[in-house]
Amino acid sequence: MALIHPTMKIKPREGKRARAGSPWIFSNEIVMDAEMKALDPGEAVDVVLDDGTPLGTAIFNGKTLIAARLVSSEPGTALDADFFAARLARADAIRARLFPTPFYRVAHAEADGLPGLVVDRYGDVLSVQMGAAGMDVRTDIIVAALRRVFEPRAIVLRNDFQARTLEGLPSLTALAYGEEPGEIAFKENGATFLCDPMTGQKTGWFYDQRENRAFAARFAKNLSVLDVFSHAGGFALAALAAGASEALCIDASEKALGLAGKAASASGFEAKLGLRKADAFEALDDMAAQGVRFGLVIADPPAFAKSRKDIEPAARAYRKLARAAASVVEPGGTLVLGSCSHHIDAARFHAECAAGIHQAKRPARLLRSSGADVDHPVHPHLPETAYLKALVFALD
Ligand code: SAH
């Protein structure tokens, strides 16, 4: 294909990861001449190596560390509605094989060939996050492609997340198409859940824990369950659907607990589900002191490390949480610990959880170590983007 975009040159001997298959090219790896500096954030570029070998088409942003993200190994790829529709349809085809109903993450950014673009599908409502300028400037094209592929009733832009500041993008929530969707009911792991794509957290629901919720629920029969950092009850209601005798959700968000309560009613479990608005650490310490214990405890907090400088305090917080949560597990019970901090890797998370459980004086076995469900694929050359960790321990 002919070069149709401005040419971005990689410096001699640089771009090692990109040449090996990674979609990311860093700002120090490229020739930043006057022409490049004049490009607007998000413009498409044709990437060539120092010797002129073409590497592909990328979206460019001179204001950020990841200066270019390859979207195609062909230079001159037009980033039009046909391009996005083809990528979205390819991503959807994989999910449609794996899930019985269209409730899943349909586009997971780089891993689906759509750098910085996340789309969660709630039936005929789509909730979209754009974490790269190259996607943000193409909002109209992407909305057109989404309409063509999914014929949705509504498309919501949930561009209200912190990482956008790295790309120089503003925070905003908007309805891009259709009418305000309101709350949406859907089935997961045998229970009915409610989510609100306009006003809920992130895109409205955390699909990434679906499979981990199902696994945790296998331990739940006839036990009491504690779900701390419960959000809208994803773990607690899966456990009740699997036969738990009762469950308690603890979260700091009234809105999240409200959705959990509605989900319990819709699932027929309102008599078995308790809801408590509290700080999770304080609630755990109180229960530990009072001798309250549960057969299954899940602690799946928000990301404690939002950037590299948070790594050490976040690691201490994961250790403290593991200790506090282990302290309220019955002898012979099960503890599930989660982390969605991209900056804390799996080995570190494991080490902190093990240390915390040891501090609680609870001999334990690690039964399972896992990540996000399959609708959150990982780009094979970006293993560091596998952000979710979930560990399941059996405690003596
Ligand atoms: N486990 C959930 C996802 C948790 S997201 C699921 O499976 O869907 C993290 C949750 O922690 C959010 O709902 C947020 O409201 C809550 N949260 C954040 N800080 C908290 C705190 N200090 N105490 C209790 N909940 C908190």
Residues whose N, C-alpha, C, O or C-beta is under 5 A from the ligand:
A	BS01	SAH	F206 Q209 F229 S230 H231 A232 G234 F235 I250 D251 A252 S253 A256 A278 D279 A280 D300 P301 P302
